[in-house]
Amino acid sequence: MFNWNLYAKPIIALCLGIGLLEAQDRPKDKIKNLEALAKQGQSAVPSIAAYQRDPDQTVRYAAVEALIDAGGVQAVDALRTSTEDGAAEVQRLAVAGIVNFYKPGYVKKGVRARIGAVGDKIVRNTEEPLIDFYVQARAEDIAAVRKVLLNGASRDAKLQAAQALGTLRAKAALPDLFPLLKSKDDAMMLAALRAIETSGDKAAASETIFLLRDLNDRIQAKGISINGVFRNEAALPDLAEVFARGRSSQSRAAALEAIAMIGAPESRGLFEQNLENREDKLRGYAAEGLGRTGTPESIPKIEGLYQNEGNQRARLGQAFALVKFGKRETAEFSPLTYLFNSLNSAAWHDYAETYLRELCREEEVRKVLRAKIPAATRSEKMGLARILAFEGTAADREIIDALAHDRDAAVAEEGIKAARAMSAKLP
């Protein structure tokens, strides 16, 4: 007699096994597995990487998300593979993942595998994020992002790469970014300009001079700013033309600010003409520029303006000029004390910090400010810590160490960053 149970059970088990294997092969099940692997952290990277060659794009995208969540150097090494993926969105997320390694928080955590949501995953404020200046991205990671810029699967992937190179301060990528300035693609041009600005390569400013008359206000403004920040004297004739005949008050003001940053002696007459300009910020820029020209004959005039100035923006520029001219007194209403106290102002602390950073390139100024720390406010301590991160020398080690151990957690955080910066640039 035929025994059905003898044959039926193995057949049913075989069918169930085949069904289970097929279920495991479904994209949604692979994505669930990737989500579980990501929670295991860096140890799971080799297992996650196995999915990077999956035929389904959503699985490959989820693999990139999982690598970002897992974190670590090994995950970044794997992400470089995904920058060569044929799908633009996978490339974009892989590039963002590389940036996330150097700037944690750049990409939101969590495997979702929703194609087309790269923009939603990248965390941006009003300004593009930037890695700390003492952090150096590895050459192989920069090279992978550059390949996407040149050969990306879509325009959006190339734009993502251009933006990432700016965030990574990728000076080595400048030769690939310069051509974008003539691309007529506004977003690409802005990304390239930002990357030039963050690279710190002063020679690169000359590549942007032709944009000082660009019809796009944002592009023109960024070009003007770059030539000012990098103090590109070759741009002075164009900047003077913009100031004299600019199509808007904003572009004219930006041009005078850039000319003031350059502070060339030949601009002295222009600065003197605008010391009493009706526009507050122009008065400030004019005084600032004179301070950089090093013409002490201007001191009495600027001192009189400083004493009677009613606008804080203009007064900050006048205070900066007087300190540049050697006014280092520490009285309550002295220019240097005024700048230091302005670190407490929500509206003006950025200007004060920028001015103080330049002034702190002189040991005498840093010595004066170090003496103010015991009685300083939280904002003043944090501002000085950020300044010394850039301009500090071996003489500032003790005060930086004190800030790093401050009882106020916010101050200590800035102090620790300054200490890291100091260790990176000094033996």
C-alpha positions in Angstrom: 0.0 0.0 0.0 1.3 3.5 -0.9 2.5 5.4 2.1 1.6 9.1 1.4 3.2 10.4 4.5 6.6 8.9 3.5 6.7 11.1 0.4 4.4 14.0 1.1 6.4 15.4 4.1 9.7 15.7 2.2 8.0 17.3 -0.8 6.2 19.9 1.5 9.5 20.6 3.3 11.3 21.1 0.0 8.5 23.5 -1.3 8.7 25.5 2.0 12.5 25.7 1.7 12.3 26.9 -1.8 9.7 29.5 -0.8 11.8 30.7 2.1 14.8 31.1 -0.2 12.8 33.0 -2.7 11.5 35.3 0.1 15.0 35.9 1.3 15.8 37.0 -2.3 13.1 39.6 -2.4 14.5 43.2 -2.2 12.3 44.1 0.8 13.7 41.2 2.8 17.3 42.1 1.8 16.6 45.6 3.0 15.3 44.3 6.3 18.5 42.2 6.7 20.6 45.3 5.9 18.8 47.2 8.6 19.6 44.5 11.1 23.2 44.4 10.0 23.6 48.2 10.3 22.6 48.0 14.0 25.6 45.7 14.6 28.0 48.5 13.8 31.4 48.3 12.2 31.8 44.6 12.6 29.0 44.0 10.0 30.6 46.1 7.2 31.9 43.1 5.3 28.4 41.5 5.3 26.8 44.8 4.3 29.3 45.3 1.5 28.2 42.0 -0.1 25.0 43.8 -1.1 26.7 46.6 -3.0 26.6 44.5 -6.2 23.0 43.5 -6.0 21.1 43.7 -9.2 18.3 45.7 -7.5 19.0 49.4 -7.2 16.9 49.8 -4.0 19.0 47.1 -2.3 22.3 48.8 -3.4 20.9 52.1 -2.1 20.0 50.4 1.2 23.5 49.0 1.4 25.0 52.5 1.2 22.6 53.6 4.0 23.6 50.7 6.1 27.3 51.4 5.6 26.8 55.0 6.7 24.9 53.8 9.8 27.6 51.2 10.6 30.3 53.8 10.3 34.1 53.5 10.6 37.0 53.6 8.2 36.1 50.2 6.7 32.7 51.5 5.8 34.2 54.5 4.0 36.4 52.2 2.0 33.3 50.3 0.9 31.5 53.5 0.1 34.1 54.4 -2.5 32.9 51.3 -4.4 29.3 52.7 -4.5 30.5 56.0 -5.9 31.1 54.0 -9.1 27.6 52.6 -9.1 25.6 53.1 -12.3 22.6 54.6 -10.5 22.9 58.3 -9.8 21.1 58.2 -6.5 23.3 55.5 -5.2 26.3 57.6 -6.2 24.9 60.7 -4.5 24.3 59.0 -1.2 27.7 57.3 -1.3 29.4 60.7 -1.8 27.3 62.1 1.1 28.3 59.1 3.2 32.0 59.8 2.6 31.4 63.4 3.8 29.5 62.1 6.8 32.6 60.2 8.0 34.5 63.5 8.3 31.4 65.6 9.3 29.2 63.4 11.5 25.5 64.3 11.2 25.8 65.3 7.5 23.5 62.3 6.7 20.5 61.4 8.7 20.6 58.0 10.3 18.4 55.0 9.4 18.0 52.6 6.5 15.0 53.6 4.4 16.0 52.7 0.9 13.7 55.2 -0.7 15.2 56.1 -4.0 15.3 59.7 -4.8 15.4 60.9 -1.2 19.1 61.8 -1.0 18.3 65.5 -0.6 16.0 64.6 2.4 18.8 62.6 4.0 21.5 65.3 3.9 21.3 67.6 6.9 21.8 71.3 5.9 21.4 74.5 7.7 21.2 77.9 6.1 24.8 77.4 5.1 26.6 74.3 3.8 28.4 72.4 6.5 32.2 72.4 6.6 34.6 70.0 8.2 36.8 71.4 11.0 39.9 72.9 9.5 42.2 70.6 11.4 40.5 67.5 9.8 42.2 66.2 6.7 40.2 64.0 4.3 42.2 61.1 2.8 43.4 61.4 -0.7 41.6 58.2 -1.8 38.3 59.6 -0.6 38.8 62.9 -2.4 39.7 61.0 -5.5 36.5 59.0 -5.4 34.4 62.1 -5.1 36.3 63.8 -7.9 35.5 60.9 -10.2 31.8 61.5 -9.6 32.3 65.1 -10.4 33.8 64.3 -13.7 31.9 61.1 -14.6 28.8 61.0 -12.5 25.7 59.3 -13.7 23.6 62.5 -13.6 23.9 66.2 -13.3 22.6 65.9 -9.7 25.3 63.4 -8.8 28.0 65.7 -10.2 26.5 68.6 -8.2 26.5 66.5 -5.1 30.2 65.8 -5.7 31.0 69.5 -6.2 29.2 70.4 -3.0 31.0 67.6 -1.1 34.4 68.8 -2.3 33.6 72.2 -0.8 32.6 70.7 2.5 35.8 68.6 2.5 38.1 71.6 1.8 39.4 69.7 -1.1 42.2 71.9 -2.5 43.5 69.0 -4.7 40.2 69.1 -6.6 40.4 72.7 -7.8 41.6 71.9 -11.3 38.4 69.9 -11.8 36.2 72.7 -10.3 37.6 75.7 -12.3 35.8 74.6 -15.5 32.5 74.7 -13.7 32.8 78.5 -13.3 32.1 78.8 -17.1 29.4 76.2 -17.1 26.4 78.6 -17.2 24.8 76.3 -14.6 24.2 78.6 -11.6 24.1 75.8 -9.0 27.4 74.3 -10.3 29.0 77.7 -10.4 28.1 78.4 -6.8 29.3 75.0 -5.6 32.6 75.5 -7.4 33.0 79.0 -5.9 32.3 77.7 -2.4 34.9 74.9 -2.9 37.4 77.5 -4.0 36.6 79.6 -0.9 36.9 76.7 1.5 40.1 75.3 -0.1 42.2 78.2 1.3 44.2 78.5 -2.0 44.7 82.2 -2.4 45.9 81.8 -6.0 42.6 80.3 -6.9 40.9 83.7 -6.5 42.2 84.9 -9.8 40.1 82.3 -11.5 37.0 84.1 -10.3 37.7 87.7 -11.3 35.6 87.5 -14.5 32.5 86.8 -12.3 32.7 90.1 -10.5 30.2 91.5 -13.1 28.0 88.3 -13.3 24.3 89.0 -13.7 23.4 86.5 -11.0 23.6 88.4 -7.7 24.6 85.4 -5.6 27.4 84.4 -8.0 28.7 88.0 -8.2 28.5 88.4 -4.4 30.5 85.1 -3.8 33.1 86.1 -6.4 33.5 89.5 -4.7 33.8 87.9 -1.3 36.4 85.4 -2.4 38.7 88.1 -3.9 38.4 90.1 -0.7 39.0 87.2 1.7 42.0 86.1 -0.3 43.2 89.7 -0.7 43.6 89.4 -4.4 45.1 92.7 -5.5 44.7 91.7 -9.1 40.9 92.2 -8.7 41.2 95.8 -7.4 40.4 97.5 -10.8 37.2 95.4 -11.2 36.2 95.8 -7.6 36.6 99.6 -7.9 34.5 99.5 -11.1 31.7 97.6 -9.3 31.8 100.0 -6.4 31.6 103.0 -8.7 28.9 101.7 -11.1 27.4 98.6 -9.4 23.8 97.8 -10.3 22.7 97.6 -6.7 23.7 99.0 -3.3 24.4 95.5 -2.1 27.0 94.8 -4.8 28.6 98.3 -4.2 28.9 97.6 -0.5 30.3 94.1 -1.1 32.9 95.6 -3.4 34.0 98.2 -0.9 34.2 95.5 1.8 36.4 93.4 -0.5 38.6 96.4 -1.3 38.9 97.1 2.5 40.0 93.5 3.1 42.7 93.9 0.5 43.8 97.1 2.1 46.1 98.2 -0.6 47.8 101.7 -0.2 46.5 102.8 -3.5 42.9 102.5 -2.1 43.6 105.1 0.6 41.8 107.9 -1.2 38.7 105.8 -1.7 38.6 104.9 2.0 39.1 108.5 3.1 36.2 109.6 0.8 33.9 107.2 2.5 34.8 107.6 6.2 31.7 109.7 6.7 29.4 108.0 4.1 25.7 108.1 5.0 25.6 104.3 4.9 26.7 102.8 8.2 28.5 99.8 6.8 30.4 101.8 4.2 31.8 104.0 7.0 32.9 100.8 8.8 34.5 99.3 5.7 36.3 102.6 4.9 37.8 102.7 8.4 38.7 99.1 8.3 40.5 99.6 5.0 42.5 102.5 6.3 43.6 100.4 9.3 45.1 97.9 6.9 46.9 100.5 4.8 49.0 101.4 7.8 48.7 105.2 7.4 48.9 106.7 10.9 47.9 110.1 9.6 44.3 108.8 9.7 44.3 108.1 13.5 42.9 111.5 14.7 40.1 111.4 12.2 39.1 107.8 13.0 39.4 108.4 16.7 36.9 111.3 16.5 34.5 109.2 14.4 34.8 106.3 16.9 34.0 108.5 19.9 30.8 109.9 18.2 29.7 106.9 16.1 26.1 105.9 16.8 26.0 102.8 14.6 27.6 99.6 16.0 28.6 98.1 12.6 30.5 101.3 11.7 32.0 101.5 15.2 33.4 98.0 15.0 35.2 98.9 11.8 36.6 102.0 13.4 37.7 100.1 16.5 39.4 97.5 14.3 41.3 100.3 12.5 42.5 101.9 15.7 43.8 98.6 17.1 45.6 98.0 13.8 47.2 101.4 14.3 48.5 100.2 17.7 45.8 101.3 20.1 46.0 98.3 22.6 44.7 100.0 25.8 42.4 97.9 27.9 40.2 100.7 29.5 36.5 100.1 29.5 35.7 102.0 26.4 39.0 101.4 24.5 38.7 100.0 20.9 40.2 96.6 21.8 37.9 96.1 24.8 34.9 97.2 22.7 35.7 94.5 20.1 36.2 91.8 22.8 32.9 92.8 24.6 31.1 92.6 21.2 31.6 88.9 21.3 28.5 88.9 23.6 26.3 90.5 20.9 24.0 88.2 19.1 23.9 90.6 16.1 27.6 91.5 15.9 29.7 88.8 17.4 30.6 87.3 14.0 32.1 90.7 12.9 33.9 91.1 16.2 35.3 87.6 16.0 36.5 88.1 12.4 38.3 91.4 13.3 39.8 89.9 16.5 41.1 86.9 14.6 43.1 89.1 12.3 44.3 91.3 15.1 45.3 88.2 17.1 48.0 87.4 14.6 50.1 89.7 16.7 51.3 88.3 20.0 50.8 91.6 21.8 47.1 91.5 21.1 46.8 87.9 22.2 48.6 88.7 25.4 46.1 91.4 26.2 43.1 89.1 25.5 44.6 86.2 27.5 44.7 88.5 30.5 40.9 89.2 30.1 39.9 85.5 30.4 39.5 85.2 34.2 36.7 87.8 34.1 35.4 86.9 30.7 31.8 85.8 29.9 30.9 82.5 28.3 30.6 84.1 24.9 33.9 85.9 25.2 35.7 82.7 26.2 34.1 80.7 23.4 35.0 83.4 20.9 38.6 83.6 22.0 38.8 79.8 21.8 37.7 79.8 18.2 40.1 82.6 17.4 43.1 80.8 19.0 42.2 77.7 17.1 43.3 79.5 14.0 45.8 82.1 15.3 47.2 80.6 18.5 50.8 79.8 19.0 52.8 77.9 21.6 52.4 80.9 23.9 48.7 80.2 24.0 48.8 76.6 25.0 48.2 77.3 28.7 45.1 79.4 28.1 43.7 77.0 25.6 44.2 74.1 28.1 42.4 76.2 30.7 39.5 76.8 28.3 39.3 73.1 27.5 38.8 72.4 31.2 36.4 75.2 31.8 33.4 74.3 34.1 31.1 75.5 31.4 30.5 72.6 28.9 30.0 74.9 25.9 33.3 76.7 26.7 35.1 73.4 27.2 33.9 72.1 23.9 35.4 75.1 22.0 38.5 74.8 24.1 38.9 71.1 23.2 38.6 72.0 19.5 41.2 74.7 19.8 43.5 72.2 21.6 43.1 69.8 18.7 43.8 72.5 16.2 46.9 73.5 18.1 48.2 69.9 18.2 47.6 69.6 14.5 49.6 72.6 13.5 52.3 72.7 16.2 54.9 70.1 17.0 
